[in-house]
Amino acid sequence: MKLVPLGDKIVLKQCEAEETTKSGIVLPGQAQEKPQQAEVIAVGPGGVVDGKEVTMLVHVGDKVIYSKYAGSNVELDGEEFIIVKQNDILAVVQ
C-alpha cells in the first residue's frame, strides 16, 4: 500500500531514537525521548486550503524537524508514519 496525502499534508517517517547518550550511557526504551526529526515520505499537492493558496516547500527525501505534539500517528504494513500539516514543520535539515 501507499500513503497519498491530501491538501497541505505531509507523510513523515520518524528517525530512530538515540539508544546511548553522548557520554556512552545506554538508555532503556522507556527513557528514550521521541525524536522530532523525520524523513519526508510523501507530500500533498498543496493548492487552496481553507481559502488560502498553499505552496508545498518540502520534498520527498528531505529531513525535517517538526513540532513535538504535531500530527497523527498511522501504522501501515507494520511501519509507523506521522501525517502532519506543512505548518507543523519547523525546519529542513541540510
mmCIF file as gemmi writes it, N, C-alpha and C atoms, coordinates in Angstrom:
data_model
loop_
_atom_site.group_PDB
_atom_site.id
_atom_site.type_symbol
_atom_site.label_atom_id
_atom_site.label_alt_id
_atom_site.label_comp_id
_atom_site.label_asym_id
_atom_site.label_entity_id
_atom_site.label_seq_id
_atom_site.pdbx_PDB_ins_code
_atom_site.Cartn_x
_atom_site.Cartn_y
_atom_site.Cartn_z
_atom_site.occupancy
_atom_site.B_iso_or_equiv
_atom_site.pdbx_formal_charge
_atom_site.auth_seq_id
_atom_site.auth_asym_id
_atom_site.pdbx_PDB_model_num
ATOM 1 N N . MET Axp A 1 ? 0.821 -1.186 0 1 0 ? 1 A 1
ATOM 2 C CA . MET Axp A 1 ? 0 0 0 1 0 ? 1 A 1
ATOM 3 C C . MET Axp A 1 ? 0.861 1.244 0 1 0 ? 1 A 1
ATOM 4 N N . LYS Axp A 2 ? 0.257 2.352 -0.387 1 0 ? 2 A 1
ATOM 5 C CA . LYS Axp A 2 ? 0.969 3.614 -0.471 1 0 ? 2 A 1
ATOM 6 C C . LYS Axp A 2 ? 0.113 4.714 0.137 1 0 ? 2 A 1
ATOM 7 N N . LEU Axp A 3 ? 0.716 5.569 0.96 1 0 ? 3 A 1
ATOM 8 C CA . LEU Axp A 3 ? 0.003 6.713 1.533 1 0 ? 3 A 1
ATOM 9 C C . LEU Axp A 3 ? 0.134 7.905 0.595 1 0 ? 3 A 1
ATOM 10 N N . VAL Axp A 4 ? -0.991 8.482 0.21 1 0 ? 4 A 1
ATOM 11 C CA . VAL Axp A 4 ? -1.004 9.67 -0.635 1 0 ? 4 A 1
ATOM 12 C C . VAL Axp A 4 ? -1.713 10.779 0.138 1 0 ? 4 A 1
ATOM 13 N N . PRO Axp A 5 ? -0.962 11.766 0.651 1 0 ? 5 A 1
ATOM 14 C CA . PRO Axp A 5 ? -1.581 12.825 1.451 1 0 ? 5 A 1
ATOM 15 C C . PRO Axp A 5 ? -2.385 13.793 0.587 1 0 ? 5 A 1
ATOM 16 N N . LEU Axp A 6 ? -3.377 14.417 1.188 1 0 ? 6 A 1
ATOM 17 C CA . LEU Axp A 6 ? -4.224 15.391 0.51 1 0 ? 6 A 1
ATOM 18 C C . LEU Axp A 6 ? -3.893 16.8 0.995 1 0 ? 6 A 1
ATOM 19 N N . GLY Axp A 7 ? -4.188 17.802 0.177 1 0 ? 7 A 1
ATOM 20 C CA . GLY Axp A 7 ? -4.013 19.198 0.57 1 0 ? 7 A 1
ATOM 21 C C . GLY Axp A 7 ? -2.597 19.51 1.005 1 0 ? 7 A 1
ATOM 22 N N . ASP Axp A 8 ? -2.452 20.134 2.176 1 0 ? 8 A 1
ATOM 23 C CA . ASP Axp A 8 ? -1.136 20.54 2.676 1 0 ? 8 A 1
ATOM 24 C C . ASP Axp A 8 ? -0.55 19.537 3.672 1 0 ? 8 A 1
ATOM 25 N N . LYS Axp A 9 ? -0.948 18.282 3.561 1 0 ? 9 A 1
ATOM 26 C CA . LYS Axp A 9 ? -0.46 17.242 4.48 1 0 ? 9 A 1
ATOM 27 C C . LYS Axp A 9 ? 0.841 16.626 3.962 1 0 ? 9 A 1
ATOM 28 N N . ILE Axp A 10 ? 1.654 16.146 4.911 1 0 ? 10 A 1
ATOM 29 C CA . ILE Axp A 10 ? 2.943 15.537 4.602 1 0 ? 10 A 1
ATOM 30 C C . ILE Axp A 10 ? 3.077 14.263 5.429 1 0 ? 10 A 1
ATOM 31 N N . VAL Axp A 11 ? 3.544 13.182 4.804 1 0 ? 11 A 1
ATOM 32 C CA . VAL Axp A 11 ? 3.77 11.911 5.494 1 0 ? 11 A 1
ATOM 33 C C . VAL Axp A 11 ? 5.249 11.842 5.875 1 0 ? 11 A 1
ATOM 34 N N . LEU Axp A 12 ? 5.507 11.602 7.167 1 0 ? 12 A 1
ATOM 35 C CA . LEU Axp A 12 ? 6.866 11.536 7.692 1 0 ? 12 A 1
ATOM 36 C C . LEU Axp A 12 ? 7.158 10.154 8.264 1 0 ? 12 A 1
ATOM 37 N N . LYS Axp A 13 ? 8.41 9.744 8.16 1 0 ? 13 A 1
ATOM 38 C CA . LYS Axp A 13 ? 8.876 8.533 8.848 1 0 ? 13 A 1
ATOM 39 C C . LYS Axp A 13 ? 9.909 8.996 9.858 1 0 ? 13 A 1
ATOM 40 N N . GLN Axp A 14 ? 9.605 8.74 11.125 1 0 ? 14 A 1
ATOM 41 C CA . GLN Axp A 14 ? 10.431 9.241 12.224 1 0 ? 14 A 1
ATOM 42 C C . GLN Axp A 14 ? 11.8 8.579 12.221 1 0 ? 14 A 1
ATOM 43 N N . CYS Axp A 15 ? 12.838 9.374 12.527 1 0 ? 15 A 1
ATOM 44 C CA . CYS Axp A 15 ? 14.193 8.855 12.663 1 0 ? 15 A 1
ATOM 45 C C . CYS Axp A 15 ? 14.279 8.027 13.941 1 0 ? 15 A 1
ATOM 46 N N . GLU Axp A 16 ? 15.246 7.131 14 1 0 ? 16 A 1
ATOM 47 C CA . GLU Axp A 16 ? 15.419 6.265 15.16 1 0 ? 16 A 1
ATOM 48 C C . GLU Axp A 16 ? 15.832 7.071 16.386 1 0 ? 16 A 1
ATOM 49 N N . ALA Axp A 17 ? 15.336 6.676 17.543 1 0 ? 17 A 1
ATOM 50 C CA . ALA Axp A 17 ? 15.684 7.332 18.809 1 0 ? 17 A 1
ATOM 51 C C . ALA Axp A 17 ? 17.109 6.96 19.21 1 0 ? 17 A 1
ATOM 52 N N . GLU Axp A 18 ? 17.773 7.882 19.87 1 0 ? 18 A 1
ATOM 53 C CA . GLU Axp A 18 ? 19.119 7.624 20.37 1 0 ? 18 A 1
ATOM 54 C C . GLU Axp A 18 ? 19.059 6.544 21.451 1 0 ? 18 A 1
ATOM 55 N N . GLU Axp A 19 ? 19.948 5.56 21.349 1 0 ? 19 A 1
ATOM 56 C CA . GLU Axp A 19 ? 19.97 4.488 22.339 1 0 ? 19 A 1
ATOM 57 C C . GLU Axp A 19 ? 21.038 4.699 23.395 1 0 ? 19 A 1
ATOM 58 N N . THR Axp A 20 ? 21.974 5.607 23.11 1 0 ? 20 A 1
ATOM 59 C CA . THR Axp A 20 ? 23.003 5.921 24.098 1 0 ? 20 A 1
ATOM 60 C C . THR Axp A 20 ? 23.166 7.435 24.174 1 0 ? 20 A 1
ATOM 61 N N . THR Axp A 21 ? 23.615 7.911 25.326 1 0 ? 21 A 1
ATOM 62 C CA . THR Axp A 21 ? 23.878 9.333 25.482 1 0 ? 21 A 1
ATOM 63 C C . THR Axp A 21 ? 25.252 9.639 24.901 1 0 ? 21 A 1
ATOM 64 N N . LYS Axp A 22 ? 25.606 10.917 24.831 1 0 ? 22 A 1
ATOM 65 C CA . LYS Axp A 22 ? 26.915 11.313 24.308 1 0 ? 22 A 1
ATOM 66 C C . LYS Axp A 22 ? 28.047 10.77 25.172 1 0 ? 22 A 1
ATOM 67 N N . SER Axp A 23 ? 27.769 10.559 26.461 1 0 ? 23 A 1
ATOM 68 C CA . SER Axp A 23 ? 28.799 10.039 27.357 1 0 ? 23 A 1
ATOM 69 C C . SER Axp A 23 ? 28.858 8.512 27.352 1 0 ? 23 A 1
ATOM 70 N N . GLY Axp A 24 ? 27.974 7.841 26.566 1 0 ? 24 A 1
ATOM 71 C CA . GLY Axp A 24 ? 28.039 6.399 26.423 1 0 ? 24 A 1
ATOM 72 C C . GLY Axp A 24 ? 27.076 5.611 27.29 1 0 ? 24 A 1
ATOM 73 N N . ILE Axp A 25 ? 26.186 6.267 28.009 1 0 ? 25 A 1
ATOM 74 C CA . ILE Axp A 25 ? 25.212 5.569 28.85 1 0 ? 25 A 1
ATOM 75 C C . ILE Axp A 25 ? 24.097 5.017 27.973 1 0 ? 25 A 1
ATOM 76 N N . VAL Axp A 26 ? 23.815 3.722 28.107 1 0 ? 26 A 1
ATOM 77 C CA . VAL Axp A 26 ? 22.766 3.085 27.315 1 0 ? 26 A 1
ATOM 78 C C . VAL Axp A 26 ? 21.419 3.387 27.956 1 0 ? 26 A 1
ATOM 79 N N . LEU Axp A 27 ? 20.465 3.883 27.135 1 0 ? 27 A 1
ATOM 80 C CA . LEU Axp A 27 ? 19.134 4.244 27.632 1 0 ? 27 A 1
ATOM 81 C C . LEU Axp A 27 ? 18.14 3.113 27.381 1 0 ? 27 A 1
ATOM 82 N N . PRO Axp A 28 ? 17.34 2.76 28.389 1 0 ? 28 A 1
ATOM 83 C CA . PRO Axp A 28 ? 16.281 1.778 28.144 1 0 ? 28 A 1
ATOM 84 C C . PRO Axp A 28 ? 15.195 2.409 27.271 1 0 ? 28 A 1
ATOM 85 N N . GLY Axp A 29 ? 14.367 1.603 26.636 1 0 ? 29 A 1
ATOM 86 C CA . GLY Axp A 29 ? 13.335 2.073 25.719 1 0 ? 29 A 1
ATOM 87 C C . GLY Axp A 29 ? 12.432 3.14 26.291 1 0 ? 29 A 1
ATOM 88 N N . GLN Axp A 30 ? 12.073 3.022 27.572 1 0 ? 30 A 1
ATOM 89 C CA . GLN Axp A 30 ? 11.158 3.99 28.188 1 0 ? 30 A 1
ATOM 90 C C . GLN Axp A 30 ? 11.808 5.346 28.394 1 0 ? 30 A 1
ATOM 91 N N . ALA Axp A 31 ? 13.126 5.398 28.556 1 0 ? 31 A 1
ATOM 92 C CA . ALA Axp A 31 ? 13.821 6.658 28.824 1 0 ? 31 A 1
ATOM 93 C C . ALA Axp A 31 ? 14.18 7.401 27.541 1 0 ? 31 A 1
ATOM 94 N N . GLN Axp A 32 ? 14.08 6.719 26.406 1 0 ? 32 A 1
ATOM 95 C CA . GLN Axp A 32 ? 14.434 7.358 25.145 1 0 ? 32 A 1
ATOM 96 C C . GLN Axp A 32 ? 13.389 8.399 24.78 1 0 ? 32 A 1
ATOM 97 N N . GLU Axp A 33 ? 13.859 9.591 24.478 1 0 ? 33 A 1
ATOM 98 C CA . GLU Axp A 33 ? 12.953 10.662 24.087 1 0 ? 33 A 1
ATOM 99 C C . GLU Axp A 33 ? 12.605 10.516 22.606 1 0 ? 33 A 1
ATOM 100 N N . LYS Axp A 34 ? 11.343 10.723 22.291 1 0 ? 34 A 1
ATOM 101 C CA . LYS Axp A 34 ? 10.875 10.63 20.917 1 0 ? 34 A 1
ATOM 102 C C . LYS Axp A 34 ? 11.551 11.733 20.098 1 0 ? 34 A 1
ATOM 103 N N . PRO Axp A 35 ? 12.306 11.362 19.058 1 0 ? 35 A 1
ATOM 104 C CA . PRO Axp A 35 ? 12.974 12.399 18.267 1 0 ? 35 A 1
ATOM 105 C C . PRO Axp A 35 ? 11.966 13.208 17.461 1 0 ? 35 A 1
ATOM 106 N N . GLN Axp A 36 ? 12.304 14.448 17.2 1 0 ? 36 A 1
ATOM 107 C CA . GLN Axp A 36 ? 11.433 15.318 16.424 1 0 ? 36 A 1
ATOM 108 C C . GLN Axp A 36 ? 11.949 15.463 15.001 1 0 ? 36 A 1
ATOM 109 N N . GLN Axp A 37 ? 12.896 14.606 14.624 1 0 ? 37 A 1
ATOM 110 C CA . GLN Axp A 37 ? 13.449 14.647 13.274 1 0 ? 37 A 1
ATOM 111 C C . GLN Axp A 37 ? 12.89 13.479 12.486 1 0 ? 37 A 1
ATOM 112 N N . ALA Axp A 38 ? 12.528 13.756 11.219 1 0 ? 38 A 1
ATOM 113 C CA . ALA Axp A 38 ? 11.923 12.714 10.392 1 0 ? 38 A 1
ATOM 114 C C . ALA Axp A 38 ? 12.282 12.935 8.933 1 0 ? 38 A 1
ATOM 115 N N . GLU Axp A 39 ? 12.044 11.89 8.135 1 0 ? 39 A 1
ATOM 116 C CA . GLU Axp A 39 ? 12.258 11.967 6.691 1 0 ? 39 A 1
ATOM 117 C C . GLU Axp A 39 ? 10.907 12.094 6.012 1 0 ? 39 A 1
ATOM 118 N N . VAL Axp A 40 ? 10.825 12.96 4.999 1 0 ? 40 A 1
ATOM 119 C CA . VAL Axp A 40 ? 9.59 13.152 4.244 1 0 ? 40 A 1
ATOM 120 C C . VAL Axp A 40 ? 9.418 11.978 3.285 1 0 ? 40 A 1
ATOM 121 N N . ILE Axp A 41 ? 8.282 11.269 3.404 1 0 ? 41 A 1
ATOM 122 C CA . ILE Axp A 41 ? 7.985 10.102 2.571 1 0 ? 41 A 1
ATOM 123 C C . ILE Axp A 41 ? 7.064 10.485 1.417 1 0 ? 41 A 1
ATOM 124 N N . ALA Axp A 42 ? 6.09 11.363 1.664 1 0 ? 42 A 1
ATOM 125 C CA . ALA Axp A 42 ? 5.148 11.797 0.631 1 0 ? 42 A 1
ATOM 126 C C . ALA Axp A 42 ? 4.663 13.201 0.952 1 0 ? 42 A 1
ATOM 127 N N . VAL Axp A 43 ? 4.351 13.962 -0.101 1 0 ? 43 A 1
ATOM 128 C CA . VAL Axp A 43 ? 3.912 15.344 0.05 1 0 ? 43 A 1
ATOM 129 C C . VAL Axp A 43 ? 2.613 15.539 -0.717 1 0 ? 43 A 1
ATOM 130 N N . GLY Axp A 44 ? 1.64 16.195 -0.071 1 0 ? 44 A 1
ATOM 131 C CA . GLY Axp A 44 ? 0.37 16.505 -0.721 1 0 ? 44 A 1
ATOM 132 C C . GLY Axp A 44 ? 0.555 17.544 -1.812 1 0 ? 44 A 1
ATOM 133 N N . PRO Axp A 45 ? -0.48 17.771 -2.614 1 0 ? 45 A 1
ATOM 134 C CA . PRO Axp A 45 ? -0.373 18.692 -3.747 1 0 ? 45 A 1
ATOM 135 C C . PRO Axp A 45 ? -0.427 20.172 -3.378 1 0 ? 45 A 1
ATOM 136 N N . GLY Axp A 46 ? -0.812 20.5 -2.159 1 0 ? 46 A 1
ATOM 137 C CA . GLY Axp A 46 ? -0.963 21.906 -1.792 1 0 ? 46 A 1
ATOM 138 C C . GLY Axp A 46 ? -2.274 22.423 -2.353 1 0 ? 46 A 1
ATOM 139 N N . GLY Axp A 47 ? -2.24 23.558 -3.066 1 0 ? 47 A 1
ATOM 140 C CA . GLY Axp A 47 ? -3.456 24.115 -3.641 1 0 ? 47 A 1
ATOM 141 C C . GLY Axp A 47 ? -4.135 25.058 -2.672 1 0 ? 47 A 1
ATOM 142 N N . VAL Axp A 48 ? -5.447 25.18 -2.79 1 0 ? 48 A 1
ATOM 143 C CA . VAL Axp A 48 ? -6.2 26.077 -1.916 1 0 ? 48 A 1
ATOM 144 C C . VAL Axp A 48 ? -6.679 25.294 -0.694 1 0 ? 48 A 1
ATOM 145 N N . VAL Axp A 49 ? -6.205 25.705 0.481 1 0 ? 49 A 1
ATOM 146 C CA . VAL Axp A 49 ? -6.568 25.055 1.739 1 0 ? 49 A 1
ATOM 147 C C . VAL Axp A 49 ? -7.128 26.137 2.648 1 0 ? 49 A 1
ATOM 148 N N . ASP Axp A 50 ? -8.372 25.978 3.095 1 0 ? 50 A 1
ATOM 149 C CA . ASP Axp A 50 ? -9.043 26.965 3.946 1 0 ? 50 A 1
ATOM 150 C C . ASP Axp A 50 ? -9.058 28.358 3.31 1 0 ? 50 A 1
ATOM 151 N N . GLY Axp A 51 ? -9.24 28.41 2.002 1 0 ? 51 A 1
ATOM 152 C CA . GLY Axp A 51 ? -9.336 29.681 1.302 1 0 ? 51 A 1
ATOM 153 C C . GLY Axp A 51 ? -8.017 30.368 1.016 1 0 ? 51 A 1
ATOM 154 N N . LYS Axp A 52 ? -6.888 29.725 1.343 1 0 ? 52 A 1
ATOM 155 C CA . LYS Axp A 52 ? -5.569 30.313 1.112 1 0 ? 52 A 1
ATOM 156 C C . LYS Axp A 52 ? -4.768 29.416 0.168 1 0 ? 52 A 1
ATOM 157 N N . GLU Axp A 53 ? -4.008 30.029 -0.712 1 0 ? 53 A 1
ATOM 158 C CA . GLU Axp A 53 ? -3.147 29.281 -1.627 1 0 ? 53 A 1
ATOM 159 C C . GLU Axp A 53 ? -1.949 28.737 -0.846 1 0 ? 53 A 1
ATOM 160 N N . VAL Axp A 54 ? -1.716 27.429 -0.937 1 0 ? 54 A 1
ATOM 161 C CA . VAL Axp A 54 ? -0.612 26.795 -0.215 1 0 ? 54 A 1
ATOM 162 C C . VAL Axp A 54 ? 0.36 26.191 -1.229 1 0 ? 54 A 1
ATOM 163 N N . THR Axp A 55 ? 1.616 26.612 -1.16 1 0 ? 55 A 1
ATOM 164 C CA . THR Axp A 55 ? 2.676 26.044 -1.983 1 0 ? 55 A 1
ATOM 165 C C . THR Axp A 55 ? 3.517 25.147 -1.086 1 0 ? 55 A 1
ATOM 166 N N . MET Axp A 56 ? 3.739 23.922 -1.492 1 0 ? 56 A 1
ATOM 167 C CA . MET Axp A 56 ? 4.493 22.979 -0.675 1 0 ? 56 A 1
ATOM 168 C C . MET Axp A 56 ? 5.988 23.305 -0.761 1 0 ? 56 A 1
ATOM 169 N N . LEU Axp A 57 ? 6.627 23.452 0.39 1 0 ? 57 A 1
ATOM 170 C CA . LEU Axp A 57 ? 8.023 23.865 0.465 1 0 ? 57 A 1
ATOM 171 C C . LEU Axp A 57 ? 8.977 22.712 0.748 1 0 ? 57 A 1
ATOM 172 N N . VAL Axp A 58 ? 8.458 21.542 1.079 1 0 ? 58 A 1
ATOM 173 C CA . VAL Axp A 58 ? 9.307 20.38 1.342 1 0 ? 58 A 1
ATOM 174 C C . VAL Axp A 58 ? 9.116 19.362 0.22 1 0 ? 58 A 1
ATOM 175 N N . HIS Axp A 59 ? 10.096 18.489 0.08 1 0 ? 59 A 1
ATOM 176 C CA . HIS Axp A 59 ? 10.077 17.496 -0.988 1 0 ? 59 A 1
ATOM 177 C C . HIS Axp A 59 ? 10.383 16.121 -0.415 1 0 ? 59 A 1
ATOM 178 N N . VAL Axp A 60 ? 9.998 15.09 -1.133 1 0 ? 60 A 1
ATOM 179 C CA . VAL Axp A 60 ? 10.266 13.713 -0.708 1 0 ? 60 A 1
ATOM 180 C C . VAL Axp A 60 ? 11.771 13.541 -0.538 1 0 ? 60 A 1
ATOM 181 N N . GLY Axp A 61 ? 12.164 12.94 0.586 1 0 ? 61 A 1
ATOM 182 C CA . GLY Axp A 61 ? 13.57 12.706 0.882 1 0 ? 61 A 1
ATOM 183 C C . GLY Axp A 61 ? 14.186 13.742 1.816 1 0 ? 61 A 1
ATOM 184 N N . ASP Axp A 62 ? 13.531 14.898 1.989 1 0 ? 62 A 1
ATOM 185 C CA . ASP Axp A 62 ? 14.043 15.923 2.907 1 0 ? 62 A 1
ATOM 186 C C . ASP Axp A 62 ? 14.018 15.401 4.338 1 0 ? 62 A 1
ATOM 187 N N . LYS Axp A 63 ? 15 15.818 5.128 1 0 ? 63 A 1
ATOM 188 C CA . LYS Axp A 63 ? 14.996 15.576 6.576 1 0 ? 63 A 1
ATOM 189 C C . LYS Axp A 63 ? 14.45 16.844 7.215 1 0 ? 63 A 1
ATOM 190 N N . VAL Axp A 64 ? 13.459 16.696 8.088 1 0 ? 64 A 1
ATOM 191 C CA . VAL Axp A 64 ? 12.805 17.858 8.684 1 0 ? 64 A 1
ATOM 192 C C . VAL Axp A 64 ? 12.708 17.714 10.198 1 0 ? 64 A 1
ATOM 193 N N . ILE Axp A 65 ? 12.496 18.845 10.86 1 0 ? 65 A 1
ATOM 194 C CA . ILE Axp A 65 ? 12.203 18.88 12.291 1 0 ? 65 A 1
ATOM 195 C C . ILE Axp A 65 ? 10.775 19.384 12.421 1 0 ? 65 A 1
ATOM 196 N N . TYR Axp A 66 ? 9.957 18.667 13.19 1 0 ? 66 A 1
ATOM 197 C CA . TYR Axp A 66 ? 8.545 19.015 13.306 1 0 ? 66 A 1
ATOM 198 C C . TYR Axp A 66 ? 8.173 19.26 14.768 1 0 ? 66 A 1
ATOM 199 N N . SER Axp A 67 ? 7.029 19.905 14.983 1 0 ? 67 A 1
ATOM 200 C CA . SER Axp A 67 ? 6.548 20.217 16.33 1 0 ? 67 A 1
ATOM 201 C C . SER Axp A 67 ? 6.369 18.939 17.141 1 0 ? 67 A 1
ATOM 202 N N . LYS Axp A 68 ? 6.639 19.028 18.419 1 0 ? 68 A 1
ATOM 203 C CA . LYS Axp A 68 ? 6.658 17.858 19.297 1 0 ? 68 A 1
ATOM 204 C C . LYS Axp A 68 ? 5.333 17.092 19.343 1 0 ? 68 A 1
ATOM 205 N N . TYR Axp A 69 ? 4.202 17.785 19.412 1 0 ? 69 A 1
ATOM 206 C CA . TYR Axp A 69 ? 2.913 17.104 19.542 1 0 ? 69 A 1
ATOM 207 C C . TYR Axp A 69 ? 2.09 17.202 18.265 1 0 ? 69 A 1
ATOM 208 N N . ALA Axp A 70 ? 2.738 17.344 17.138 1 0 ? 70 A 1
ATOM 209 C CA . ALA Axp A 70 ? 2.043 17.547 15.864 1 0 ? 70 A 1
ATOM 210 C C . ALA Axp A 70 ? 1.64 16.221 15.223 1 0 ? 70 A 1
ATOM 211 N N . GLY Axp A 71 ? 0.596 16.289 14.417 1 0 ? 71 A 1
ATOM 212 C CA . GLY Axp A 71 ? 0.247 15.198 13.526 1 0 ? 71 A 1
ATOM 213 C C . GLY Axp A 71 ? -0.5 14.031 14.132 1 0 ? 71 A 1
ATOM 214 N N . SER Axp A 72 ? -0.74 13.078 13.252 1 0 ? 72 A 1
ATOM 215 C CA . SER Axp A 72 ? -1.444 11.85 13.617 1 0 ? 72 A 1
ATOM 216 C C . SER Axp A 72 ? -0.546 10.66 13.303 1 0 ? 72 A 1
ATOM 217 N N . ASN Axp A 73 ? -0.42 9.749 14.254 1 0 ? 73 A 1
ATOM 218 C CA . ASN Axp A 73 ? 0.366 8.537 14.03 1 0 ? 73 A 1
ATOM 219 C C . ASN Axp A 73 ? -0.478 7.507 13.292 1 0 ? 73 A 1
ATOM 220 N N . VAL Axp A 74 ? 0.115 6.896 12.271 1 0 ? 74 A 1
ATOM 221 C CA . VAL Axp A 74 ? -0.579 5.914 11.436 1 0 ? 74 A 1
ATOM 222 C C . VAL Axp A 74 ? 0.34 4.72 11.253 1 0 ? 74 A 1
ATOM 223 N N . GLU Axp A 75 ? -0.226 3.512 11.342 1 0 ? 75 A 1
ATOM 224 C CA . GLU Axp A 75 ? 0.563 2.312 11.078 1 0 ? 75 A 1
ATOM 225 C C . GLU Axp A 75 ? 0.045 1.672 9.799 1 0 ? 75 A 1
ATOM 226 N N . LEU Axp A 76 ? 0.963 1.361 8.871 1 0 ? 76 A 1
ATOM 227 C CA . LEU Axp A 76 ? 0.609 0.756 7.591 1 0 ? 76 A 1
ATOM 228 C C . LEU Axp A 76 ? 1.66 -0.28 7.239 1 0 ? 76 A 1
ATOM 229 N N . ASP Axp A 77 ? 1.228 -1.501 7.004 1 0 ? 77 A 1
ATOM 230 C CA . ASP Axp A 77 ? 2.128 -2.61 6.666 1 0 ? 77 A 1
ATOM 231 C C . ASP Axp A 77 ? 3.238 -2.782 7.698 1 0 ? 77 A 1
ATOM 232 N N . GLY Axp A 78 ? 2.919 -2.595 8.975 1 0 ? 78 A 1
ATOM 233 C CA . GLY Axp A 78 ? 3.882 -2.805 10.045 1 0 ? 78 A 1
ATOM 234 C C . GLY Axp A 78 ? 4.845 -1.65 10.272 1 0 ? 78 A 1
ATOM 235 N N . GLU Axp A 79 ? 4.714 -0.564 9.52 1 0 ? 79 A 1
ATOM 236 C CA . GLU Axp A 79 ? 5.577 0.599 9.7 1 0 ? 79 A 1
ATOM 237 C C . GLU Axp A 79 ? 4.752 1.756 10.247 1 0 ? 79 A 1
ATOM 238 N N . GLU Axp A 80 ? 5.39 2.584 11.08 1 0 ? 80 A 1
ATOM 239 C CA . GLU Axp A 80 ? 4.695 3.733 11.648 1 0 ? 80 A 1
ATOM 240 C C . GLU Axp A 80 ? 5.061 4.999 10.897 1 0 ? 80 A 1
ATOM 241 N N . PHE Axp A 81 ? 4.055 5.804 10.611 1 0 ? 81 A 1
ATOM 242 C CA . PHE Axp A 81 ? 4.225 7.077 9.927 1 0 ? 81 A 1
ATOM 243 C C . PHE Axp A 81 ? 3.512 8.157 10.728 1 0 ? 81 A 1
ATOM 244 N N . ILE Axp A 82 ? 3.876 9.406 10.456 1 0 ? 82 A 1
ATOM 245 C CA . ILE Axp A 82 ? 3.224 10.553 11.068 1 0 ? 82 A 1
ATOM 246 C C . ILE Axp A 82 ? 2.73 11.436 9.932 1 0 ? 82 A 1
ATOM 247 N N . ILE Axp A 83 ? 1.467 11.83 9.987 1 0 ? 83 A 1
ATOM 248 C CA . ILE Axp A 83 ? 0.915 12.733 8.982 1 0 ? 83 A 1
ATOM 249 C C . ILE Axp A 83 ? 0.735 14.095 9.646 1 0 ? 83 A 1
ATOM 250 N N . VAL Axp A 84 ? 1.42 15.106 9.096 1 0 ? 84 A 1
ATOM 251 C CA . VAL Axp A 84 ? 1.383 16.457 9.657 1 0 ? 84 A 1
ATOM 252 C C . VAL Axp A 84 ? 0.983 17.469 8.588 1 0 ? 84 A 1
ATOM 253 N N . LYS Axp A 85 ? 0.542 18.648 9.027 1 0 ? 85 A 1
ATOM 254 C CA . LYS Axp A 85 ? 0.325 19.763 8.113 1 0 ? 85 A 1
ATOM 255 C C . LYS Axp A 85 ? 1.668 20.435 7.877 1 0 ? 85 A 1
ATOM 256 N N . GLN Axp A 86 ? 1.78 21.124 6.752 1 0 ? 86 A 1
ATOM 257 C CA . GLN Axp A 86 ? 3.035 21.807 6.459 1 0 ? 86 A 1
ATOM 258 C C . GLN Axp A 86 ? 3.383 22.828 7.549 1 0 ? 86 A 1
ATOM 259 N N . ASN Axp A 87 ? 2.387 23.431 8.182 1 0 ? 87 A 1
ATOM 260 C CA . ASN Axp A 87 ? 2.612 24.411 9.255 1 0 ? 87 A 1
ATOM 261 C C . ASN Axp A 87 ? 3.325 23.793 10.456 1 0 ? 87 A 1
ATOM 262 N N . ASP Axp A 88 ? 3.2 22.472 10.644 1 0 ? 88 A 1
ATOM 263 C CA . ASP Axp A 88 ? 3.818 21.804 11.789 1 0 ? 88 A 1
ATOM 264 C C . ASP Axp A 88 ? 5.307 21.533 11.585 1 0 ? 88 A 1
ATOM 265 N N . ILE Axp A 89 ? 5.802 21.74 10.374 1 0 ? 89 A 1
ATOM 266 C CA . ILE Axp A 89 ? 7.222 21.539 10.106 1 0 ? 89 A 1
ATOM 267 C C . ILE Axp A 89 ? 7.961 22.819 10.434 1 0 ? 89 A 1
ATOM 268 N N . LEU Axp A 90 ? 8.963 22.704 11.301 1 0 ? 90 A 1
ATOM 269 C CA . LEU Axp A 90 ? 9.694 23.858 11.797 1 0 ? 90 A 1
ATOM 270 C C . LEU Axp A 90 ? 10.907 24.207 10.948 1 0 ? 90 A 1
ATOM 271 N N . ALA Axp A 91 ? 11.602 23.168 10.411 1 0 ? 91 A 1
ATOM 272 C CA . ALA Axp A 91 ? 12.824 23.424 9.653 1 0 ? 91 A 1
ATOM 273 C C . ALA Axp A 91 ? 13.17 22.216 8.79 1 0 ? 91 A 1
ATOM 274 N N . VAL Axp A 92 ? 13.972 22.484 7.753 1 0 ? 92 A 1
ATOM 275 C CA . VAL Axp A 92 ? 14.522 21.427 6.913 1 0 ? 92 A 1
ATOM 276 C C . VAL Axp A 92 ? 15.986 21.301 7.29 1 0 ? 92 A 1
ATOM 277 N N . VAL Axp A 93 ? 16.454 20.078 7.55 1 0 ? 93 A 1
ATOM 278 C CA . VAL Axp A 93 ? 17.847 19.832 7.931 1 0 ? 93 A 1
ATOM 279 C C . VAL Axp A 93 ? 18.649 19.623 6.655 1 0 ? 93 A 1
ATOM 280 N N . GLN Axp A 94 ? 19.716 20.424 6.479 1 0 ? 94 A 1
ATOM 281 C CA . GLN Axp A 94 ? 20.545 20.304 5.273 1 0 ? 94 A 1
ATOM 282 C C . GLN Axp A 94 ? 21.931 19.844 5.618 1 0 ? 94 A 1
